[in-house]
Amino acid sequence: MKPKNSPKKPLRNAMMLSGAGLQMGITIYLGYKLGQWLDAKFSKTYFETLSTLSAVFLAIYMLIKQVIKINND
């Protein structure tokens, strides 16, 4: 059985969290671009805002799940 405080664990956790930050940014950006496309396609002005906010909430949810996973490892 591996000891809990292995020297590689903090580095692995930092790498996972930095990857989660990148994932968060990409999710929000793609939500924004989807909203822009929907606004242009349907000639509306609210899809960009709704899509971006939905992407922010989704990104936060995914980040919380990632942090919980890191804490349980």
Buried (B, 14 or more C-beta within 10 A) or exposed (E): EEEEEEEEBEEEBEEBBEEBEEBBEEBBEBBBBBBBEBBEEEEEEEBBEBBBBBBBEBBEEBBEEBBEEBEEE
